[in-house]
């Protein structure tokens, strides 16, 4: 067996396939470093918050990329995602949030949970994302 870090998706035949572009689970072997983020929010370095889910999702993934870089990791190391999304009649955004996740991952499937919520800690925030990475 190799000592290289591996990430393998788990999809038992006894279960229905995932409902979207994610994995039921990801098995990580031989990892020596783990990164768990807090919920990353759509706040730019200057303190501004863009309008709309697409712009906020883009900023959140940029912020996550900065965290990964600081930890000497990349999107390839992400194995789990939890997204909290405000969805109301005035703020639809489920498809945009999922598209931003998929673009960041470059087609990789990871364990991913999306939770719709009535609000987040700041009224201007429409989504918050926490990730787990292993290397």
C-alpha positions as CSV (number, residue, x, y, z in Angstrom):
1,X,0.0,0.0,0.0
2,X,1.3,3.5,-0.9
3,X,1.8,6.2,1.7
4,X,0.3,8.8,-0.7
5,X,-2.8,10.6,0.5
6,X,-5.8,9.3,-1.3
7,X,-9.4,10.6,-1.5
8,X,-11.9,8.0,-2.7
9,X,-15.7,8.6,-3.1
10,X,-18.0,6.1,-1.4
11,X,-21.3,5.3,-3.1
12,X,-22.7,1.9,-2.0
13,X,-24.8,0.1,-4.5
14,X,-27.4,-0.5,-1.8
15,X,-28.2,3.3,-1.8
16,X,-29.8,5.6,-4.3
17,X,-27.2,7.8,-6.1
18,X,-26.6,11.4,-4.8
19,X,-29.3,13.9,-5.7
20,X,-26.9,16.3,-7.3
21,X,-23.1,16.6,-8.1
22,X,-21.7,15.4,-4.8
23,X,-20.5,12.1,-3.1
24,X,-22.3,10.3,-0.3
25,X,-18.9,10.1,1.4
26,X,-15.2,10.5,0.8
27,X,-12.7,8.2,2.3
28,X,-9.3,9.8,3.1
29,X,-6.3,7.6,3.6
30,X,-2.8,8.5,4.7
31,X,-3.6,12.1,5.5
32,X,-1.2,13.9,7.9
33,X,-2.8,17.3,7.8
34,X,-6.5,18.3,8.2
35,X,-8.1,21.7,7.8
36,X,-11.5,22.5,9.2
37,X,-12.8,26.0,8.4
38,X,-15.4,28.0,10.2
39,X,-18.3,29.2,8.1
40,X,-16.6,31.4,5.5
41,X,-18.7,34.5,4.7
42,X,-19.0,36.8,1.7
43,X,-17.0,39.7,3.1
44,X,-14.3,41.3,0.9
45,X,-11.0,42.5,2.5
46,X,-12.5,46.1,2.5
47,X,-15.5,44.9,4.5
48,X,-18.0,45.1,1.6
49,X,-20.5,42.5,0.8
50,X,-21.6,42.0,-2.8
51,X,-25.3,41.7,-3.8
52,X,-26.8,38.4,-4.9
53,X,-25.9,34.8,-4.5
54,X,-23.6,34.5,-7.6
55,X,-21.4,37.3,-6.5
56,X,-21.4,36.2,-2.8
57,X,-20.6,32.6,-3.7
58,X,-17.7,33.7,-5.9
59,X,-16.3,35.8,-3.0
60,X,-16.8,33.0,-0.5
61,X,-14.9,30.5,-2.7
62,X,-12.2,33.1,-3.2
63,X,-11.9,33.4,0.6
64,X,-11.8,29.6,0.9
65,X,-9.0,29.5,-1.7
66,X,-7.0,32.0,0.3
67,X,-7.4,29.9,3.4
68,X,-6.3,26.8,1.5
69,X,-3.3,28.6,0.1
70,X,-2.3,29.8,3.6
71,X,-2.5,26.2,4.7
72,X,-0.4,25.0,1.8
73,X,-3.5,23.2,0.3
74,X,-5.6,23.5,-2.8
75,X,-9.2,22.7,-3.9
76,X,-7.9,19.2,-4.7
77,X,-7.6,18.7,-0.9
78,X,-11.2,19.5,-0.1
79,X,-13.2,16.5,1.0
80,X,-16.3,17.9,2.7
81,X,-18.4,21.0,2.3
82,X,-21.4,22.4,4.3
83,X,-23.2,25.3,2.7
84,X,-25.8,27.4,4.6
85,X,-28.0,29.3,2.1
86,X,-30.7,31.8,2.7
87,X,-33.4,31.0,0.2
88,X,-36.6,33.0,0.0
89,X,-38.9,34.2,-2.7
90,X,-36.8,37.3,-2.9
91,X,-33.4,35.5,-2.8
92,X,-33.5,32.3,-4.9
93,X,-30.0,30.9,-5.4
94,X,-29.8,27.2,-4.9
95,X,-28.7,26.5,-8.5
96,X,-26.1,29.4,-8.4
97,X,-24.6,28.2,-5.1
98,X,-24.3,24.7,-6.4
99,X,-22.8,25.9,-9.7
100,X,-20.2,28.0,-7.8
101,X,-19.3,24.9,-5.7
102,X,-18.9,22.7,-8.8
103,X,-16.8,25.3,-10.6
104,X,-14.4,25.6,-7.6
105,X,-14.0,21.8,-7.4
106,X,-13.3,21.5,-11.1
107,X,-15.6,18.6,-11.5
108,X,-14.5,16.6,-8.5
109,X,-17.2,15.2,-6.2
110,X,-16.8,15.6,-2.4
111,X,-19.1,15.0,0.5
112,X,-21.4,18.0,0.5
113,X,-24.4,19.2,2.5
114,X,-26.6,22.2,1.7
115,X,-28.8,23.6,4.4
116,X,-31.4,26.3,3.7
117,X,-31.8,28.8,6.5
118,X,-34.1,31.8,7.0
119,X,-31.2,34.1,7.8
120,X,-27.5,34.2,8.8
121,X,-25.6,36.3,11.4
122,X,-25.6,39.4,9.1
123,X,-28.7,40.3,7.1
124,X,-26.7,41.0,4.0
125,X,-25.1,37.5,3.9
126,X,-26.9,35.0,1.7
127,X,-24.6,32.1,2.2
128,X,-21.8,30.8,4.4
129,X,-19.6,27.8,3.6
130,X,-17.5,25.5,5.8
131,X,-15.0,23.1,4.3
132,X,-12.8,20.2,5.5
133,X,-9.6,19.5,3.6
134,X,-7.1,16.7,4.0
135,X,-3.5,16.4,2.7
